[in-house]
Amino acid sequence: MCKSESTKECEHPERLKGKPEECSPEQIKECHGDVKEHPCVKEK
């Protein structure tokens, strides 16, 4: 099974359930602590 491009950018791919931009605030907090923006989601 191939990993998508978005999982390559994720800092915690083992916790990723979909795309980084689909992470819930709870998932983001669990992976990154209290951050204002999800660091795994890069603006295009």
ROSE-144310 format. One record per residue: residue in three letters; x, y, z of N, C-alpha, C in turn. Coordinates in Angstrom, 2 decimals. Layout:
ROSE-144310
@rest ALA, n.east X, n.north Y, n.up Z, ca.east X, ca.north Y, ca.up Z, c.east X, c.north Y, c.up Z $
...
This chain:
ROSE-144310
@rest MET, n.east 0.84, n.north -1.19, n.up 0.00, ca.east 0.00, ca.north 0.00, ca.up 0.00, c.east 0.88, c.north 1.24, c.up 0.00 $
@rest CYS, n.east 0.62, n.north 2.16, n.up -0.89, ca.east 1.41, ca.north 3.38, ca.up -1.00, c.east 0.89, c.north 4.44, c.up -0.04 $
@rest LYS, n.east 1.81, n.north 5.21, n.up 0.49, ca.east 1.42, ca.north 6.34, ca.up 1.34, c.east 1.18, c.north 7.54, c.up 0.44 $
@rest SER, n.east 0.19, n.north 8.32, n.up 0.80, ca.east -0.11, ca.north 9.52, ca.up 0.01, c.east 0.93, c.north 10.59, c.up 0.28 $
@rest GLU, n.east 0.95, n.north 11.58, n.up -0.57, ca.east 1.89, ca.north 12.69, ca.up -0.42, c.east 1.73, c.north 13.38, c.up 0.93 $
@rest SER, n.east 0.49, n.north 13.49, n.up 1.41, ca.east 0.24, ca.north 14.22, ca.up 2.65, c.east 0.83, c.north 13.50, c.up 3.86 $
@rest THR, n.east 0.90, n.north 12.17, n.up 3.84, ca.east 1.45, ca.north 11.47, ca.up 5.00, c.east 2.95, c.north 11.66, c.up 5.08 $
@rest LYS, n.east 3.62, n.north 11.94, n.up 3.96, ca.east 5.06, ca.north 12.19, ca.up 3.98, c.east 5.38, c.north 13.47, c.up 4.72 $
@rest GLU, n.east 4.44, n.north 14.41, n.up 4.73, ca.east 4.65, ca.north 15.68, ca.up 5.40, c.east 4.25, c.north 15.64, c.up 6.86 $
@rest CYS, n.east 3.55, n.north 14.57, n.up 7.26, ca.east 3.06, ca.north 14.47, ca.up 8.63, c.east 4.19, c.north 14.12, c.up 9.58 $
@rest GLU, n.east 4.25, n.north 14.82, n.up 10.71, ca.east 5.28, ca.north 14.56, ca.up 11.71, c.east 5.01, c.north 13.29, c.up 12.50 $
@rest HIS, n.east 3.74, n.north 12.85, n.up 12.52, ca.east 3.35, ca.north 11.66, ca.up 13.28, c.east 2.48, c.north 10.75, c.up 12.41 $
@rest PRO, n.east 3.02, n.north 10.18, n.up 11.31, ca.east 2.19, ca.north 9.38, ca.up 10.40, c.east 1.56, c.north 8.16, c.up 11.06 $
@rest GLU, n.east 2.15, n.north 7.65, n.up 12.13, ca.east 1.58, ca.north 6.50, ca.up 12.82, c.east 0.27, c.north 6.83, c.up 13.52 $
@rest ARG, n.east 0.04, n.north 8.10, n.up 13.80, ca.east -1.21, ca.north 8.54, ca.up 14.44, c.east -2.23, c.north 9.05, c.up 13.45 $
@rest LEU, n.east -1.81, n.north 9.23, n.up 12.21, ca.east -2.67, ca.north 9.83, ca.up 11.19, c.east -3.77, c.north 8.87, c.up 10.77 $
@rest LYS, n.east -5.01, n.north 9.33, n.up 10.79, ca.east -6.16, ca.north 8.49, ca.up 10.42, c.east -6.68, c.north 8.85, c.up 9.03 $
@rest GLY, n.east -6.27, n.north 9.97, n.up 8.50, ca.east -6.69, ca.north 10.43, ca.up 7.18, c.east -5.61, c.north 11.34, c.up 6.64 $
@rest LYS, n.east -6.02, n.north 12.50, n.up 6.21, ca.east -5.07, ca.north 13.51, ca.up 5.76, c.east -4.79, c.north 14.46, c.up 6.92 $
@rest PRO, n.east -3.59, n.north 15.05, n.up 7.00, ca.east -3.29, ca.north 15.98, ca.up 8.09, c.east -4.31, c.north 17.10, c.up 8.21 $
@rest GLU, n.east -4.83, n.north 17.58, n.up 7.07, ca.east -5.81, ca.north 18.68, ca.up 7.13, c.east -7.16, c.north 18.22, c.up 7.69 $
@rest GLU, n.east -7.36, n.north 16.91, n.up 7.85, ca.east -8.60, ca.north 16.38, ca.up 8.41, c.east -8.50, c.north 16.09, c.up 9.91 $
@rest CYS, n.east -7.34, n.north 16.32, n.up 10.50, ca.east -7.15, ca.north 16.04, ca.up 11.93, c.east -8.07, c.north 16.93, c.up 12.78 $
@rest SER, n.east -8.62, n.north 16.33, n.up 13.82, ca.east -9.45, ca.north 17.09, ca.up 14.74, c.east -8.55, c.north 17.89, c.up 15.67 $
@rest PRO, n.east -9.11, n.north 18.93, n.up 16.31, ca.east -8.32, ca.north 19.70, ca.up 17.28, c.east -7.73, c.north 18.81, c.up 18.37 $
@rest GLU, n.east -8.46, n.north 17.75, n.up 18.76, ca.east -7.96, ca.north 16.84, ca.up 19.79, c.east -6.74, c.north 16.07, c.up 19.30 $
@rest GLN, n.east -6.78, n.north 15.61, n.up 18.03, ca.east -5.63, ca.north 14.91, ca.up 17.46, c.east -4.42, c.north 15.82, c.up 17.37 $
@rest ILE, n.east -4.65, n.north 17.06, n.up 16.93, ca.east -3.55, ca.north 18.03, ca.up 16.81, c.east -2.92, c.north 18.28, c.up 18.17 $
@rest LYS, n.east -3.75, n.north 18.45, n.up 19.20, ca.east -3.25, ca.north 18.69, ca.up 20.54, c.east -2.46, c.north 17.49, c.up 21.05 $
@rest GLU, n.east -2.94, n.north 16.28, n.up 20.77, ca.east -2.25, ca.north 15.06, ca.up 21.20, c.east -0.87, c.north 14.93, c.up 20.55 $
@rest CYS, n.east -0.78, n.north 15.30, n.up 19.28, ca.east 0.49, ca.north 15.17, ca.up 18.54, c.east 1.45, c.north 16.33, c.up 18.78 $
@rest HIS, n.east 0.91, n.north 17.54, n.up 18.89, ca.east 1.76, ca.north 18.74, ca.up 18.87, c.east 1.65, c.north 19.62, c.up 20.10 $
@rest GLY, n.east 0.74, n.north 19.29, n.up 21.01, ca.east 0.53, ca.north 20.15, ca.up 22.17, c.east -0.34, c.north 21.34, c.up 21.79 $
@rest ASP, n.east -0.28, n.north 22.39, n.up 22.57, ca.east -1.10, ca.north 23.57, ca.up 22.32, c.east -0.46, c.north 24.44, c.up 21.24 $
@rest VAL, n.east -0.95, n.north 24.29, n.up 20.01, ca.east -0.47, ca.north 25.11, ca.up 18.90, c.east -1.66, c.north 25.81, c.up 18.27 $
@rest LYS, n.east -1.42, n.north 26.97, n.up 17.66, ca.east -2.51, ca.north 27.71, ca.up 17.03, c.east -2.88, c.north 27.11, c.up 15.68 $
@rest GLU, n.east -1.88, n.north 26.63, n.up 14.95, ca.east -2.13, ca.north 26.04, ca.up 13.64, c.east -1.47, c.north 24.68, c.up 13.57 $
@rest HIS, n.east -2.05, n.north 23.77, n.up 12.81, ca.east -1.50, ca.north 22.42, ca.up 12.66, c.east -0.21, c.north 22.49, c.up 11.85 $
@rest PRO, n.east 0.93, n.north 22.16, n.up 12.45, ca.east 2.20, ca.north 22.28, ca.up 11.73, c.east 2.36, c.north 21.32, c.up 10.55 $
@rest CYS, n.east 1.56, n.north 20.25, n.up 10.50, ca.east 1.67, ca.north 19.30, ca.up 9.41, c.east 0.92, c.north 19.75, c.up 8.15 $
@rest VAL, n.east 0.08, n.north 20.76, n.up 8.28, ca.east -0.68, ca.north 21.26, ca.up 7.13, c.east 0.06, c.north 22.47, c.up 6.59 $
@rest LYS, n.east 0.58, n.north 22.32, n.up 5.37, ca.east 1.32, ca.north 23.41, ca.up 4.75, c.east 0.40, c.north 24.14, c.up 3.79 $
@rest GLU, n.east 0.44, n.north 25.46, n.up 3.84, ca.east -0.39, ca.north 26.25, ca.up 2.94, c.east 0.19, c.north 26.18, c.up 1.54 $
@rest LYS, n.east -0.71, n.north 26.12, n.up 0.57, ca.east -0.28, ca.north 26.00, ca.up -0.83, c.east -0.21, c.north 27.35, c.up -1.50 $
